[in-house]
Amino acid sequence: MSALITKILTWLNSLVSTVTNQFSGDLSLDFLAVIFFLVVMLLIAFSLGRNRIVVAIISTYLAAFIYLILPWSNQIRAWLSLEQVFWVNLGIFALAWLICYSVLVSSVLRSRASLGDSSVLIVLLLSIVETGFLFSIAIALLKVGELLTLSPVLLKYFGATGAAFAWMLLPLVVFLFLKRRRATV
């Protein structure tokens, strides 16, 4: 467990140092993205807590899947006729996430997916994974690059195909590890 947390913290430290080293004291978009990442991560950790973070991650998977296969997305974009497609994409994804989350949180899954006996570090780890997954969805899937000019560093860690795939798999790997740990205890 500690080796996994150490690797994740080392990777995050590398990400932050890479982002901050690229700028000579300027308050840039990348620095703001790192601050935003940390704020979102803490909000997810403290607002969802142990009982609902797993449901939120499952809802993110479902919302991404619904977003990808929604047959009316082009008609919705044309009907709203906004210049930036990102806002329409974000609205579709957010609505799909809210519907999935509402259904799952009121289902039997909530009690089965609870992390009631887990430590705060597990909740923080899952919130980091969820935040990274959401960032990769925003950059790779929802096309935030059409709205903002993103640096190569952000694109490398969140928007590249391999990075988006890694962020998509990371929650599953953490769940697999948590399940093994719970089974051995």
C-alpha positions in Angstrom: 0.0 0.0 0.0 2.7 2.5 1.0 4.7 1.7 -2.2 1.6 2.6 -4.3 1.0 5.8 -2.4 4.7 6.7 -2.7 4.7 6.1 -6.4 1.6 8.3 -6.9 3.0 11.0 -4.7 6.3 10.9 -6.5 4.5 11.1 -9.8 2.4 14.1 -8.6 5.6 15.8 -7.3 7.2 15.3 -10.7 4.1 16.7 -12.3 4.0 19.8 -10.1 7.8 20.4 -10.4 7.7 20.0 -14.2 4.8 22.5 -14.4 6.4 25.0 -12.1 9.8 24.7 -13.6 8.4 25.6 -17.1 7.5 29.1 -15.9 9.7 31.8 -14.6 7.4 33.0 -11.8 4.5 33.9 -14.0 1.0 32.9 -12.9 0.3 30.7 -15.9 -2.5 28.5 -17.0 -0.6 25.4 -16.0 0.0 26.7 -12.5 -3.7 27.6 -12.2 -4.6 24.1 -13.5 -2.5 22.5 -10.8 -4.1 24.7 -8.1 -7.6 23.9 -9.6 -6.7 20.2 -9.6 -5.8 20.3 -5.9 -8.9 22.3 -5.0 -11.2 19.9 -6.9 -9.4 16.9 -5.4 -10.0 18.2 -1.8 -13.6 19.1 -2.6 -14.2 15.6 -3.9 -12.6 14.1 -0.9 -14.4 16.1 1.7 -17.8 16.4 0.0 -18.2 12.8 -1.1 -16.3 11.1 1.7 -16.1 7.4 2.4 -19.6 6.6 1.6 -20.1 8.1 -1.9 -16.6 8.3 -3.6 -16.9 4.8 -5.1 -20.4 5.7 -6.5 -19.0 8.9 -7.9 -16.2 7.1 -9.7 -18.6 4.5 -11.1 -20.9 7.3 -12.2 -17.9 8.9 -14.1 -17.3 5.7 -16.0 -21.0 5.5 -16.9 -21.3 9.2 -17.9 -18.3 8.9 -20.1 -19.8 5.9 -21.8 -23.2 7.6 -22.2 -21.5 10.7 -23.6 -19.6 8.6 -26.2 -22.7 6.7 -27.4 -25.4 9.3 -27.0 -27.1 9.3 -30.4 -28.5 12.9 -30.1 -25.4 14.8 -29.2 -25.0 16.4 -32.6 -28.6 17.5 -32.6 -28.2 19.0 -29.1 -25.1 20.9 -30.2 -26.9 22.2 -33.3 -30.0 23.2 -31.3 -28.0 25.1 -28.7 -25.8 26.7 -31.3 -23.0 27.8 -29.0 -19.7 28.8 -30.5 -17.6 26.7 -28.1 -18.6 23.0 -28.4 -16.9 22.4 -25.0 -19.8 23.9 -23.0 -22.3 21.7 -24.7 -20.1 18.6 -24.3 -19.6 19.5 -20.6 -23.4 20.0 -20.1 -24.1 16.6 -21.7 -21.4 14.9 -19.6 -22.5 16.6 -16.4 -26.2 15.8 -16.9 -25.3 12.1 -17.6 -23.1 12.1 -14.5 -25.8 13.6 -12.3 -28.4 11.1 -13.5 -26.1 8.2 -13.0 -25.0 9.4 -9.6 -28.6 10.0 -8.4 -29.7 6.6 -9.5 -26.7 4.8 -8.0 -26.6 6.7 -4.7 -30.3 5.7 -4.1 -29.7 2.1 -5.1 -28.4 -0.9 -3.2 -25.0 -0.1 -4.6 -24.4 2.7 -2.2 -24.2 0.4 0.9 -22.1 -2.2 -1.0 -19.7 0.5 -2.3 -19.1 2.2 1.0 -15.6 2.6 2.3 -16.8 3.1 5.9 -13.8 1.3 7.5 -11.2 2.8 5.2 -8.6 5.4 6.2 -8.6 9.0 5.1 -5.6 8.3 3.0 -7.7 5.8 0.9 -10.3 8.5 0.4 -7.7 11.0 -0.6 -6.1 8.5 -3.0 -9.5 7.9 -4.6 -10.2 11.6 -4.9 -6.8 12.1 -6.6 -7.7 9.3 -9.0 -11.2 10.7 -9.6 -9.9 14.2 -10.2 -7.3 13.0 -12.7 -9.9 10.9 -14.4 -12.2 14.0 -14.7 -9.3 16.2 -16.0 -8.4 13.6 -18.6 -12.1 13.4 -19.7 -12.2 17.2 -19.9 -9.1 17.4 -22.0 -9.3 14.3 -24.1 -13.0 13.7 -24.5 -14.8 17.0 -24.0 -12.2 19.0 -26.0 -11.3 21.7 -23.5 -8.5 22.6 -25.9 -11.0 24.3 -28.1 -11.8 26.7 -25.3 -8.3 27.2 -23.8 -4.8 26.9 -25.1 -3.2 24.2 -23.1 0.5 23.6 -22.6 2.3 20.5 -23.7 2.8 19.5 -20.1 -1.0 19.3 -19.4 -1.6 17.6 -22.7 1.2 15.1 -21.9 -0.1 14.2 -18.4 -3.9 14.4 -19.1 -4.7 14.7 -22.8 -2.4 12.3 -24.6 -4.0 9.0 -25.6 -1.8 7.0 -23.3 -2.3 9.4 -20.4 -6.1 9.4 -20.8 -6.1 5.6 -20.9 -3.9 5.4 -17.8 -6.3 7.8 -15.9 -9.2 5.6 -17.0 -7.5 2.4 -15.7 -6.1 3.9 -12.5 -9.4 3.8 -10.5 -9.9 0.1 -11.5 -6.3 -0.7 -10.3 -7.0 1.1 -7.0 -10.3 -0.8 -6.6 -8.5 -4.1 -7.3 -5.9 -3.3 -4.7 -8.6 -2.2 -2.2 -10.5 -5.4 -2.8 -7.5 -7.6 -2.2 -6.6 -5.7 0.9 -10.1 -6.0 2.3 -10.2 -9.7 1.5 -6.9 -10.4 3.3 -7.9 -8.5 6.5 
